[in-house]
């Protein structure tokens, strides 16, 4: 799951427009922002095995500290508490945490049975939609389109930047998604990690920039 997570972020922005779109982007992708760091540090591991699923060649061999249900819940609580300390809004902090946790349940739809429930357990889940390219594209694009549609219905550009920056990030997300699905096999694990870190940072920065240039209609 990739652009589907951003569909959730766009929908959350519509539900709670006082929270920056950049914050929603961070929330929806938090565990995928931590995961590359853990890969580079050797705390978690991923393999590159073309054909392991129809959609992605990545074999997620060990990632309980970012992608187990228990640790996703911990990361959700951590970001929710951090947001509450910064903004003192319990409702916003709770929804930020829920968006973080939504990552695991969306991943559950597409992953092979490789998502652990907690560190130290061998029981893993995954419904395996990645075994169908058409099914994966249909579900992810639908989630993204619905979320983006909700966002557009509750937000308008305050200036030219607000219009073009939004569509720039939408295009970048779609291009990255198509490249991951149909592009060449990643050359190395470190390349995957650095691409994830840089891409995540750029997308979050875009989110904050967009938010400064858009308004909620009265």
C-alpha positions in Angstrom: 0.0 0.0 0.0 1.4 3.4 -1.0 -0.9 6.1 -2.4 -3.8 4.6 -0.4 -2.2 5.9 2.7 -2.2 9.4 1.3 -5.9 9.0 0.4 -6.5 8.6 4.2 -4.4 11.7 4.8 -6.4 13.8 2.4 -9.7 12.5 3.9 -8.4 13.3 7.4 -7.6 16.9 6.3 -11.2 17.3 5.2 -12.5 15.9 8.5 -10.2 18.1 10.6 -8.9 21.0 8.5 -7.1 22.7 11.5 -4.4 20.1 11.3 -1.8 20.8 8.5 -1.8 18.5 5.5 1.9 18.0 6.1 1.1 16.6 9.5 -1.5 14.2 8.0 1.1 13.1 5.4 3.6 12.4 8.3 0.9 10.5 10.2 -0.2 8.3 7.4 3.4 7.3 6.5 5.1 7.5 9.9 6.0 3.8 10.1 7.3 3.9 6.5 9.5 6.9 7.5 11.0 5.1 10.4 11.4 1.8 8.5 14.2 3.0 6.1 16.2 4.3 9.1 15.9 0.8 10.7 16.9 -0.8 7.5 20.1 1.4 7.3 20.8 0.6 10.9 20.4 -3.1 10.4 17.5 -3.3 12.9 15.1 -4.6 10.3 15.5 -6.4 7.0 14.0 -6.7 3.6 14.9 -8.8 0.6 14.6 -8.2 -3.1 13.0 -11.3 -4.7 11.4 -10.7 -8.1 8.2 -12.7 -8.5 7.5 -13.1 -4.8 4.3 -11.2 -5.6 2.9 -9.9 -8.9 3.0 -6.3 -7.7 6.2 -5.9 -5.8 9.6 -7.8 -5.6 10.1 -6.8 -1.9 10.2 -9.6 0.6 9.6 -8.1 4.0 11.5 -10.6 6.1 11.9 -8.8 9.4 10.2 -5.6 10.4 8.4 -6.1 13.8 9.6 -2.7 15.2 7.8 -0.7 12.6 5.1 -2.9 11.0 3.7 -5.1 13.8 0.3 -4.2 15.0 1.6 -3.6 18.5 4.4 -1.3 17.4 2.2 0.6 15.0 0.0 1.2 18.0 3.0 2.5 19.9 4.0 4.8 17.1 0.4 6.0 16.8 0.4 6.8 20.5 3.7 8.5 20.4 2.7 10.9 17.5 -0.7 11.5 19.1 0.9 12.5 22.4 3.5 14.6 20.6 0.7 16.4 18.7 -1.2 16.9 22.0 1.8 18.4 23.7 2.3 20.8 20.8 -1.3 21.8 20.2 -3.3 20.8 23.3 -6.1 19.4 21.2 -7.2 16.0 22.4 -9.6 15.4 19.4 -6.9 16.3 16.8 -4.2 14.3 18.7 -6.5 11.2 18.8 -7.3 11.4 15.0 -3.6 11.9 14.2 -2.9 8.7 16.1 -5.8 6.8 14.4 -4.3 7.8 11.0 -0.9 6.4 12.0 -2.6 3.1 13.1 -4.6 3.0 9.8 -1.3 2.3 8.1 -1.2 -1.3 9.4 -4.8 -2.1 8.5 -4.3 -0.8 4.9 -1.1 -2.8 4.6 -3.0 -5.8 5.8 -5.1 -5.7 2.6 -2.2 -5.9 0.2 0.7 -7.7 1.9 1.5 -11.3 1.9 1.1 -12.9 5.4 4.2 -11.1 6.6 2.8 -8.5 9.0 3.5 -9.5 12.6 1.2 -8.9 15.5 4.1 -8.0 17.8 7.9 -8.3 18.1 8.9 -11.8 19.1 5.8 -13.5 17.7 5.8 -15.8 14.6 2.1 -15.3 13.8 1.8 -13.0 10.8 -1.1 -11.7 8.7 -1.8 -10.4 5.2 -4.6 -10.8 2.7 -2.2 -10.9 -0.3 -3.8 -8.4 -2.7 -0.3 -7.8 -4.1 -0.8 -11.1 -5.9 -3.1 -9.3 -8.3 -1.7 -6.2 -10.1 -5.2 -5.2 -11.3 -6.8 -5.7 -7.9 -4.0 -3.7 -6.2 -4.3 -0.8 -8.6 -8.1 -0.7 -8.4 -8.2 -0.7 -4.6 -5.3 1.8 -4.1 -6.4 4.2 -6.7 -10.0 4.1 -5.4 -8.9 5.0 -1.9 -6.6 7.7 -3.2 -9.3 9.2 -5.4 -12.0 9.2 -2.7 -9.6 10.9 -0.2 -8.4 13.5 -2.7 -12.0 14.2 -3.8 -13.0 14.8 -0.2 -10.1 17.1 0.3 -10.9 19.1 -2.8 -14.5 19.4 -1.7 -13.4 21.1 1.5 -10.4 23.1 0.4 -9.6 25.7 -2.3 -6.5 27.5 -3.4 -5.7 30.8 -1.8 -3.3 31.6 -4.7 -1.6 30.1 -7.7 0.9 28.2 -5.5 -2.0 26.5 -3.7 -3.4 25.2 -6.9 -0.2 24.1 -8.7 1.7 22.8 -5.6 -1.2 20.4 -4.8 -1.4 19.0 -8.3 2.4 18.7 -8.4 2.4 16.5 -5.3 -0.5 14.5 -6.7 1.4 13.8 -9.9 4.6 13.0 -8.0 2.8 10.5 -5.9 1.2 8.8 -8.9 4.5 8.8 -10.8 6.3 7.2 -7.8 3.5 4.7 -7.5 3.6 3.7 -11.1 7.4 3.5 -11.1 7.3 1.2 -8.0 4.8 -1.0 -9.7 6.2 -1.2 -13.2 9.7 0.1 -13.0 12.9 -1.8 -12.7 13.8 -3.9 -9.7 15.5 -1.8 -7.0 19.3 -2.2 -7.1 19.8 -2.6 -3.4 18.3 -2.4 0.0 20.2 0.8 0.7 18.7 2.3 -2.4 15.2 1.4 -1.2 15.9 3.0 2.2 17.3 6.2 0.8 14.5 6.6 -1.7 12.0 6.1 1.1 13.6 8.6 3.4 14.1 11.3 0.7 10.6 10.7 -0.8 8.9 10.8 2.5 10.7 14.1 3.6 9.9 15.8 0.2 6.2 14.7 0.4 5.8 15.9 4.0 7.4 19.3 3.1 5.1 19.6 0.1 2.2 19.0 2.5 3.1 21.9 4.7 3.8 24.1 1.8 0.4 23.3 0.2 -1.4 24.0 3.4 0.1 27.5 3.6 -1.4 28.3 0.2 -4.9 26.8 0.5 -8.0 27.8 2.5 -11.2 26.2 3.8 -14.2 27.8 2.1 -16.5 29.7 4.5 
